[in-house]
Amino acid sequence: MKKYKEILKNGILHDNPVLVQVIGICSALAVTNLALNSLIMGLALTFTTALSSFIISLIKDVTPKHIRMVVQVFVISFFVILVDIFLKAYMPEMSKTLGPYVGLIITNCIIMGRAEAFAISNPPVDSLVDGFAAGIGYTLVLLAVAIIREILGFGAIFGIQILPDSWTPWTLMVMPPGAFFILPIIMWVAYNLMNKKKGAKN
């Protein structure tokens, strides 16, 4: 149990894919104008990362080395297709909104990174937890960016108006460049907090 807690802590905090590894940035910048979009995108990636890491770890001993990457992409693609079908069937508007970004999960560096850095050399359950942690870490960052952008750009959170009608929306926050301002600030704050804790321990 302690081992799984450590894996979760690393994936969400100390080895966060966006804040620490600085990967998966494209979708973090593209879909974070609304919190709901970010939540669905984050859950889709978490589902894909966790289950693909589990399957890749499960078949690692019977996968020939020269086609390892091909097999990994095939496994990831399978779960991405499941996500895409689910969104089209049950959340058609969200499917249209996220559009190509769901398909691009296949090439997301976070998933391939966890497959190569962890799943390929660890047991299936450990890999499942690691993939889940990486996905949750990614989702939390997306939500942090999206909530700030949605409040400043629309005066709302998850579509619920929280600021008065007199609020003047920040148009820049609604546009993609808004994420270029918010994400680096969050990364800077997280970096300083983590280093402060390390300094306190030392």
C-alpha positions in Angstrom: 0.0 0.0 0.0 2.9 2.4 0.9 4.4 1.7 -2.5 1.2 2.7 -4.3 0.9 5.9 -2.2 4.5 6.8 -3.3 3.7 6.1 -7.0 0.6 8.3 -6.7 2.5 11.1 -4.9 5.2 11.1 -7.6 2.7 11.1 -10.5 0.6 13.9 -9.1 3.2 16.1 -7.4 6.9 15.4 -7.6 7.0 14.0 -11.2 3.9 15.8 -12.5 3.9 15.5 -16.3 3.1 19.1 -17.0 4.6 21.0 -14.1 7.8 19.0 -13.7 8.4 17.1 -17.0 6.8 19.8 -19.1 5.1 17.4 -21.5 1.5 17.3 -22.7 1.6 21.1 -23.1 -0.3 21.3 -26.4 -3.6 20.1 -25.0 -3.0 22.0 -21.8 -3.0 25.2 -23.9 -5.7 24.2 -26.3 -8.7 23.0 -24.3 -8.4 25.0 -21.1 -10.7 27.9 -21.9 -13.5 26.0 -20.1 -13.3 23.8 -17.0 -15.7 21.2 -18.3 -13.6 20.7 -21.5 -10.5 20.3 -19.3 -12.1 17.8 -17.0 -13.3 15.6 -19.8 -10.0 15.8 -21.6 -8.1 15.0 -18.4 -10.4 12.0 -17.6 -10.0 10.7 -21.2 -6.2 10.9 -20.9 -6.2 9.3 -17.4 -8.3 6.4 -18.6 -6.0 5.9 -21.6 -2.8 6.2 -19.7 -3.8 3.9 -16.8 -5.2 1.1 -19.0 -2.6 1.3 -21.7 0.2 1.2 -19.1 -1.5 -1.8 -17.5 -1.7 -3.7 -20.9 1.7 -2.7 -22.0 3.2 -4.0 -18.7 1.1 -7.2 -19.0 2.5 -8.1 -22.5 6.0 -6.7 -22.1 7.6 -10.1 -21.8 6.1 -11.4 -25.0 6.5 -8.3 -27.1 9.5 -8.4 -29.5 11.8 -5.5 -28.8 12.0 -4.4 -32.5 8.2 -3.8 -32.6 7.8 -2.6 -29.0 6.9 1.0 -30.0 4.4 -0.2 -32.7 2.7 -2.4 -30.1 2.5 0.4 -27.6 0.9 2.8 -30.2 -1.6 0.1 -31.1 -2.6 -0.4 -27.5 -2.9 3.3 -26.8 -4.9 3.7 -30.1 -7.4 1.1 -28.9 -8.2 2.9 -25.7 -8.4 6.3 -27.5 -10.9 4.9 -30.0 -13.0 3.7 -27.1 -12.9 7.2 -25.6 -13.8 8.7 -28.9 -16.8 6.3 -29.5 -18.0 7.0 -25.9 -17.9 10.8 -26.4 -19.7 10.6 -29.8 -22.4 8.3 -28.4 -23.1 10.0 -25.0 -21.5 13.5 -25.2 -21.8 14.5 -28.9 -21.4 18.3 -28.2 -18.3 17.6 -26.1 -17.0 15.4 -28.9 -17.4 18.2 -31.4 -15.8 20.7 -29.0 -12.7 18.6 -28.3 -12.5 17.5 -31.9 -9.1 16.4 -33.0 -7.6 16.8 -29.5 -9.0 13.4 -28.4 -7.4 11.7 -31.4 -4.1 13.4 -30.6 -4.1 11.6 -27.2 -2.5 8.7 -29.2 0.7 10.8 -29.7 0.6 12.4 -26.3 4.1 12.3 -24.7 2.7 11.6 -21.3 1.3 8.2 -22.3 4.3 7.1 -24.3 6.6 8.4 -21.5 4.9 6.3 -18.8 4.9 3.3 -21.1 8.7 3.6 -21.7 9.8 4.9 -18.3 7.6 2.7 -16.1 5.3 0.2 -17.6 8.0 -1.5 -19.7 10.0 -2.5 -16.5 7.3 -2.8 -13.7 4.4 -5.1 -12.8 1.0 -4.5 -14.3 -0.8 -3.2 -11.2 2.1 -0.8 -10.4 1.9 0.5 -14.0 -1.9 0.9 -13.7 -1.4 3.1 -10.6 1.5 5.0 -12.2 -0.6 5.7 -15.4 -3.5 6.8 -13.2 -1.4 9.1 -11.2 0.2 10.7 -14.2 -3.3 11.3 -15.7 -4.7 12.8 -12.5 -1.6 15.1 -12.2 -2.3 16.2 -15.8 -6.0 16.7 -15.1 -5.4 18.8 -12.0 -3.1 21.2 -13.9 -5.6 21.5 -16.8 -8.4 22.3 -14.3 -6.3 24.9 -12.5 -5.6 26.7 -15.8 -9.2 26.3 -17.0 -10.8 27.6 -13.8 -8.7 30.7 -13.8 -9.3 31.3 -17.5 -13.1 30.7 -17.2 -13.5 33.0 -14.2 -11.5 35.8 -15.9 -12.9 35.2 -19.4 -16.6 34.3 -18.6 -17.1 35.1 -14.9 -18.1 31.5 -14.4 -16.9 28.1 -13.3 -18.2 25.0 -15.1 -20.7 27.3 -16.8 -22.1 28.6 -13.5 -22.0 32.3 -13.3 -20.2 33.4 -10.1 -19.2 37.0 -10.9 -21.8 39.9 -11.2 -23.1 41.1 -14.6 -21.0 44.3 -14.1 -17.8 42.1 -14.5 -15.9 43.0 -17.7 -14.7 39.7 -19.3 -11.0 39.5 -20.1 -11.2 38.6 -23.8 -7.6 37.4 -23.8 -8.4 34.7 -21.4 -11.0 33.2 -23.7 -8.5 33.1 -26.6 -5.7 30.4 -26.8 -2.9 32.8 -25.9 -4.5 33.2 -22.4 -3.1 29.8 -21.5 0.4 31.0 -22.3 0.1 33.5 -19.4 -1.7 31.3 -16.9 0.2 28.0 -17.3 3.8 29.4 -16.7 2.6 31.3 -13.6 1.2 28.0 -12.2 4.4 26.2 -13.1 6.4 28.9 -11.4 4.4 28.8 -8.2 4.5 25.0 -8.1 8.3 25.0 -8.7 8.8 27.4 -5.8 6.6 25.6 -3.4 8.2 22.2 -4.2 11.7 23.7 -3.8 10.7 25.4 -0.6 9.5 22.1 0.9 12.8 20.4 -0.2 14.8 23.2 1.5 12.8 22.9 4.7 13.5 19.1 4.8 17.2 19.7 4.2 
